[in-house]
């Protein structure tokens, strides 16, 4: 993808989701920065994975394990991973929402309501144009909006 294409994807995210933010989690030893946007007052972390060179190496299972370890520390309720590198493995327990969109949940290091993060993986590795990427990101936004709305509705139900 290169720097230029990554910047294009960042612009698409800004167009589709609105303002983008940068968050920081500080601990005694190290600091963790992450990017996010909001849907209905809900922070959603995101990451864009670039592809260098033209024929990018697929993401490996060990890459996924390291990635989910970091996402578990961020502990936003939702996370959007946009990758131009294809996956070289099957994500156990994932649900295919679209030809290029997967959904999975991972445990975090925190107690409820932050004990799980739902990750949406958007694979743009075969897309050629910004219009195609924007269309897929719009689709992911719709899925995220529905999930956020449904989970907020569930959280507001009276409990017996």
N, C-alpha and C positions, 0 to 999 in steps of 0.2 A: 504494500500500500504506500509506504513512504510517508514522510511528514506531510506533504501536501494533501494526500487523500485522507489522512487522519484528521487534519484540520477541516476538511470538507465534511467528514462524519460528525465532528464536533459542532459545526455550523448547522447540520441537519438536526442534531439533537436539540440545539438551542431553538431552532425554528419550530420543531414539533412540541417540545416540552416547555419552552419558555426559559426563564433565567436558570443558569447553571451555577452551582456553588461548590465551594471547597470546604471540607470539614477536617478537623484534626482531633485525634484521640491521643492524649498524653498519658504516659505511665511513668513510673520511676526510672525505667531504663531507656525506653525509646518512644518515639513519636510516630504515629501512623496517619498519613494524609489520605483522604479519599474525596472523590468528586460525587456530587449528588444533584438531583433536581427534585421538585415536589409535585405530587398529584394529590389534590384534596387534603392539603396540610400533612401529607405523609412523605417523609424523606425516602428517596429511592437512590441508592448508590449506583454508580455506573463505572464501567471501564471499557475502553476501546483498545482492541488488540490489533496492532499493525502487522502487515505482512511485508517482510523484506526477504528476499528479492521477489522477482516476478512469479516464480513457482515456490510459494511459501511452504515451509515445513509444517505439517499438521501439529495441532496441540496434542500433547501426550497426557497420559494418565497422571504422571508425576507432576506435570504443569498444573492440571486440574486440582490435585491434592494441595499443592502450595497455594493456589488461588483461593480455594475454599477455606483454607486455614486463615488467610488474611480477611476474607469476607466474614468469617465467624467472629473475628475480633471487632470488625466495624459494626456488626449487629444492627444494620438497618433492616426493617421488616421485608424489604424487597431490594433486589439488585439486578441491574441490567448489564449483561455482558454482550458487547457487540464485537464480533471477531471476523477478521478477514482471513484467518487461518482456520481451515476445516478441523473438525475433531477426529482424532485417530483412535477413539475408544467410544464405548457406550456408557452413558451416564446412568448408573443403576437407579431405578426408581423414578426416572424422568418421564415426563408426559410430552408427547409430540403435539403441539398446538397448531402447527403449520409446517409446511415442507422445510422451512428454515428457522423455526422457533421451537425451542424446548423449554419446559418448565420443570424445576426440581426444587426441593427444599433441603436445607442443611441445618444441623444443630449449631447454635452459637455457644459462646462461653458465658452467657448471661441467663438470668431467670426470666420467666414470663413477664411481660408480653413479648420480650425480645429473645426468646429461647430458640426461635427458628428464623431463618432468612429464606425467602423464596427467590430463587434465581431464574431469570429469563435469559436464555442463551440465544442470541440472534446471529445467525451465520450469514454473513454477506460475502463469503469467499468467492462465489460464482457470479456476483452481480457486477455489472460493468459501468452503469451510469449512476449519477447522483439521484436521478428521478427514481430508479429502481430501489436504491437504498432508502430514500425518503418514504416511499410507499411501504416498505417492509417495517421501517421504524414506526410509521403511523399505525400499522397493524399491531405491533407490539404495544404501542401506547393504549390502543383500545382494549387489549387484553389486560394490561396492567390496571387501567381505570376500572374495568369490571371487577377485577379481583379486589382492589382496594375498597371499592364501594360495597361489594358483597361482605367482605370481612368486617368493615365498619358497621354494617347492618347487623351482622351476627353478634358483634361485641355489644351492641346496644339492646339486644333482646333481654327481657326480664329473666332473671335466674330464679329457680325455685329452691 
